[in-house]
């Protein structure tokens, strides 16, 4: 007797894509909250003061960052520029 199970790969791929997009949104939200918090606390402070805090916070949300990127983001925070993440 044949089974009634049919695998719909199109539906599976759509569901997987939807789950992945949700995970990316969650991660982006965590980073956005981190950036916004650092901006409020460290706007106007020297980049050398912002960098170690940013590195620690970046690691806390689960990532690593190169020193040039760290300097760029710390400079923006120091200058009071809001870093806005956009997920496409």
PAVOVO-296178 format. One record per atom (N, C-alpha, C, O): z, x, y; residue in one letter. Coordinates in steps of 0.2 Angstrom, whole numbers, padded with zeros to 4 digits, always signed. Atoms other than C-alpha are relative to their C-alpha. Example, Ala and Ser with C-alpha at 12.3 -4.5 7.8 and 13.67 -1.06 7.14 Angstrom:
2
+0000+0004-0006a
+0039+0062-0022a
+0000+0004+0006a
+0003+0009+0005a
-0001-0004-0006s
+0036+0068-0005s
+0003-0004+0005s
+0004-0001+0011s
! end
This chain:
88
+0000+0004-0006x
+0000+0000+0000x
+0000+0004+0006x
+0004+0009+0007x
+0001-0004-0006x
-0005+0007+0017x
+0006-0002+0005x
+0008-0008+0005x
-0005+0001-0005x
+0008+0009+0031x
-0003-0003+0006x
-0009-0002+0007x
+0003+0003-0006x
+0006-0001+0047x
+0001+0005+0006x
+0000+0003+0012x
-0001-0004-0006x
+0011+0014+0058x
-0007+0003+0002x
-0011+0006-0002x
+0005-0003-0003x
-0002+0020+0070x
+0002+0004+0006x
+0006+0002+0010x
-0002-0005-0005x
+0000+0035+0081x
-0005-0001+0006x
-0011+0001+0005x
+0004+0000-0006x
-0006+0032+0099x
+0001+0006+0004x
+0005+0006+0008x
-0001-0006-0004x
-0009+0049+0106x
+0000-0001+0007x
+0003+0003+0011x
+0001+0002-0007x
-0014+0042+0123x
+0007-0002+0003x
+0009+0000+0008x
-0006+0003-0003x
+0002+0032+0125x
+0005+0006-0001x
+0010+0006+0004x
-0004-0005+0001x
+0012+0047+0118x
+0000+0005+0006x
+0005+0007+0009x
+0002-0005-0005x
+0004+0059+0131x
+0003-0003+0007x
+0005+0001+0011x
-0002+0004-0006x
+0007+0046+0145x
+0008+0000+0001x
+0011+0002+0006x
-0008+0000+0000x
+0026+0045+0140x
+0003+0007+0002x
+0007+0007+0005x
-0002-0006-0001x
+0028+0063+0139x
-0001+0003+0007x
+0003+0006+0010x
+0001-0002-0007x
+0020+0066+0156x
+0005-0003+0005x
+0007+0000+0009x
-0004+0003-0004x
+0031+0053+0164x
+0007+0003-0001x
+0011+0004+0004x
-0007-0003+0001x
+0047+0061+0156x
+0000+0007+0004x
+0005+0009+0007x
+0000-0006-0003x
+0041+0078+0162x
+0000+0000+0008x
+0004+0004+0011x
+0000+0001-0007x
+0038+0072+0180x
+0007-0002+0002x
+0009+0000+0008x
-0007+0002-0002x
+0055+0064+0180x
+0005+0006+0000x
+0009+0007+0005x
-0004-0006+0000x
+0063+0081+0175x
-0002+0004+0006x
+0003+0007+0009x
+0002-0004-0006x
+0053+0090+0189x
+0003-0003+0006x
+0006+0001+0010x
-0003+0004-0006x
+0059+0077+0202x
+0008+0002+0000x
+0010+0003+0005x
-0007-0001+0000x
+0077+0080+0196x
+0002+0007+0002x
+0006+0009+0006x
-0001-0007-0001x
+0076+0099+0197x
-0002+0001+0008x
+0002+0004+0011x
+0002-0001-0007x
+0067+0098+0214x
+0006-0003+0005x
+0007-0001+0010x
-0005+0003-0003x
+0081+0086+0220x
+0006+0005+0001x
+0009+0005+0006x
-0005-0005+0000x
+0094+0099+0215x
-0001+0006+0005x
+0004+0007+0009x
+0002-0006-0005x
+0085+0113+0225x
+0000-0003+0007x
+0003+0001+0011x
+0000+0003-0007x
+0083+0101+0240x
+0007+0000+0002x
+0009+0001+0008x
-0007+0001-0002x
+0101+0097+0240x
+0004+0007+0002x
+0007+0008+0007x
-0002-0007-0001x
+0105+0116+0239x
-0002+0002+0007x
+0002+0005+0011x
+0002-0002-0006x
+0094+0120+0253x
+0003-0003+0006x
+0005+0000+0011x
-0003+0004-0005x
+0100+0106+0264x
+0008+0002+0002x
+0010+0003+0007x
-0007-0002-0001x
+0118+0111+0261x
+0001+0007+0003x
+0005+0008+0008x
+0000-0006-0003x
+0115+0129+0265x
-0002+0000+0007x
+0000+0004+0011x
+0002+0000-0007x
+0106+0125+0281x
+0005-0003+0004x
+0007+0000+0010x
-0006+0002-0004x
+0121+0115+0287x
+0005+0005+0001x
+0008+0006+0006x
-0006-0005+0000x
+0133+0129+0283x
-0002+0007+0003x
+0002+0010+0006x
+0002-0006-0001x
+0123+0144+0287x
-0005+0001+0006x
-0008+0007+0007x
+0005+0000-0006x
+0111+0140+0302x
+0003+0004+0005x
+0009+0003+0007x
-0003-0004-0005x
+0113+0153+0315x
+0003+0007-0003x
+0005+0011+0001x
-0003-0006+0003x
+0121+0166+0303x
-0005+0005-0001x
-0011+0004-0002x
+0005-0006+0001x
+0113+0183+0300x
-0002-0001-0008x
+0001-0003-0012x
+0003+0000+0007x
+0101+0184+0285x
+0004+0003-0005x
+0004+0001-0011x
-0004-0004+0005x
+0112+0197+0276x
+0006-0004-0002x
+0009-0003-0007x
-0006+0004+0002x
+0126+0184+0276x
-0003-0006-0004x
+0001-0008-0009x
+0003+0006+0004x
+0114+0170+0269x
-0002+0002-0007x
-0001-0002-0012x
+0003-0002+0007x
+0106+0180+0255x
+0004+0000-0006x
+0002-0003-0011x
-0005+0000+0007x
+0121+0183+0243x
+0002-0007-0002x
+0002-0009-0007x
-0002+0007+0001x
+0126+0164+0245x
-0006-0003-0003x
-0005-0007-0008x
+0006+0003+0003x
+0108+0159+0242x
-0002+0002-0007x
-0003-0002-0011x
+0001-0003+0007x
+0106+0170+0227x
+0005-0003-0005x
+0003-0005-0010x
-0005+0003+0005x
+0122+0163+0219x
-0001-0007-0001x
-0001-0010-0006x
+0002+0007+0001x
+0117+0145+0223x
-0006-0001-0004x
-0006-0006-0008x
+0006+0000+0004x
+0100+0148+0216x
+0001+0000-0007x
-0001-0003-0011x
-0002-0001+0007x
+0107+0154+0200x
+0004-0006-0003x
+0003-0007-0009x
-0004+0006+0002x
+0119+0140+0199x
-0004-0006-0002x
-0002-0010-0007x
+0004+0006+0002x
+0105+0127+0199x
-0005+0002-0006x
-0009-0002-0008x
+0004-0002+0006x
+0097+0137+0185x
-0006+0004+0001x
-0011+0005-0003x
+0006-0004-0001x
+0084+0149+0193x
+0002+0007+0002x
+0007+0009+0003x
-0001-0006-0003x
+0081+0166+0198x
-0005+0001+0005x
-0010-0003+0006x
+0004+0000-0006x
+0073+0172+0214x
-0001+0008+0001x
+0003+0012+0000x
+0002-0007-0002x
+0064+0189+0219x
+0003+0001+0007x
+0005-0003+0011x
-0003-0002-0007x
+0071+0198+0234x
-0004-0002+0006x
-0001-0004+0011x
+0004+0002-0006x
+0056+0195+0245x
+0001-0007+0001x
+0001-0010+0007x
+0000+0008-0001x
+0057+0176+0242x
+0007-0001+0002x
+0008-0006+0007x
-0007+0001-0002x
+0076+0177+0244x
+0001+0001+0008x
+0004-0003+0012x
+0001-0001-0007x
+0073+0185+0261x
-0003-0005+0004x
-0001-0007+0010x
+0004+0005-0003x
+0060+0173+0266x
+0004-0007+0001x
+0005-0009+0007x
-0004+0006+0000x
+0071+0158+0262x
+0007+0001+0004x
+0008-0004+0008x
-0006-0002-0004x
+0087+0166+0270x
-0002+0000+0007x
+0002-0002+0011x
+0002+0000-0007x
+0077+0169+0286x
-0001-0007+0002x
+0001-0008+0008x
+0001+0007-0002x
+0072+0151+0287x
+0006-0004+0001x
+0007-0007+0006x
-0007+0003-0001x
+0090+0145+0284x
+0003+0003+0006x
+0006-0001+0010x
-0003-0003-0006x
+0096+0157+0297x
-0003-0002+0006x
+0001-0004+0011x
+0004+0003-0006x
+0083+0151+0309x
+0001-0007+0002x
-0001-0010+0007x
-0001+0007+0000x
+0088+0133+0306x
-0006-0004-0002x
-0006-0010+0000x
+0006+0004+0002x
+0072+0128+0298x
+0001-0003-0007x
+0003+0000-0011x
-0001+0003+0006x
+0073+0115+0285x
-0005+0001-0005x
-0011+0001-0004x
+0005-0001+0006x
+0065+0119+0268x
-0001-0006-0003x
+0004-0009-0006x
+0001+0006+0003x
+0057+0104+0261x
-0004+0001-0006x
-0010+0003-0006x
+0003+0000+0006x
+0052+0103+0243x
-0004-0006-0001x
-0002-0012+0000x
+0004+0006+0002x
+0037+0092+0238x
-0003+0001-0007x
-0005+0006-0008x
+0003+0000+0007x
+0032+0088+0221x
-0006-0004+0000x
-0006-0010+0002x
+0007+0003+0000x
+0014+0083+0218x
-0001-0004-0006x
-0006-0007-0008x
! end
